[in-house]
């Protein structure tokens, strides 16, 4: 699988996860989906670029959710 396909796949996994689970920390999402740091953050970047997710800083954690 090419890198761009891997990024799109990770973005899809993240979107589906957030759609099912609602707002979560980036760490929890990454752990639950078993995504590497690179794939998690590239997938989040892809969704951010498409304006599909929101970020909220809560203390030391960053929470993400669908828009």
Legacy VTK file of the C-alpha trace (Angstrom):
# vtk DataFile Version 3.0
C-alpha trace
ASCII
DATASET POLYDATA
POINTS 67 float
0.000 0.000 0.000
1.373 3.396 -0.930
1.841 6.018 1.764
-1.048 8.213 0.600
-3.375 5.207 0.621
-2.181 4.419 4.159
-2.910 7.985 5.260
-6.396 7.900 3.730
-7.010 4.533 5.412
-5.883 5.932 8.798
-8.114 8.992 8.316
-11.064 6.713 7.594
-10.369 4.621 10.687
-10.144 7.771 12.811
-13.362 9.238 11.382
-15.267 5.988 11.990
-13.847 5.727 15.512
-14.889 9.296 16.387
-18.299 8.763 14.813
-18.838 5.776 17.128
-17.099 7.014 20.290
-17.471 10.795 20.265
-14.874 13.091 21.824
-11.677 11.329 22.957
-8.050 12.143 23.636
-5.622 11.664 20.789
-3.730 9.111 22.903
-6.824 6.975 23.533
-7.818 7.070 19.875
-4.312 6.123 18.784
-4.103 3.267 21.286
-7.568 1.891 20.505
-6.870 1.921 16.753
-3.288 0.616 17.119
-1.979 3.372 14.848
1.668 4.400 14.816
2.444 7.992 15.798
3.102 8.864 12.152
-0.126 7.350 10.803
-2.247 8.794 13.616
-0.968 12.318 13.102
-1.005 12.136 9.313
-4.592 10.836 9.448
-5.562 13.642 11.831
-3.860 16.133 9.528
-5.834 14.790 6.566
-9.122 15.166 8.471
-8.102 18.635 9.693
-7.359 19.742 6.161
-10.857 18.608 5.159
-12.277 20.466 8.208
-13.828 17.226 9.540
-12.561 17.348 13.138
-12.286 19.745 16.056
-9.509 19.956 18.617
-9.860 21.117 22.198
-7.006 21.442 24.662
-8.011 20.201 28.132
-5.151 20.483 30.584
-2.264 18.381 29.356
-4.478 16.501 26.888
-5.858 17.295 23.463
-9.352 16.009 22.752
-10.661 15.473 19.250
-14.183 15.126 17.906
-16.049 15.291 14.618
-17.361 18.683 13.501
LINES 1 68
67 0 1 2 3 4 5 6 7 8 9 10 11 12 13 14 15 16 17 18 19 20 21 22 23 24 25 26 27 28 29 30 31 32 33 34 35 36 37 38 39 40 41 42 43 44 45 46 47 48 49 50 51 52 53 54 55 56 57 58 59 60 61 62 63 64 65 66
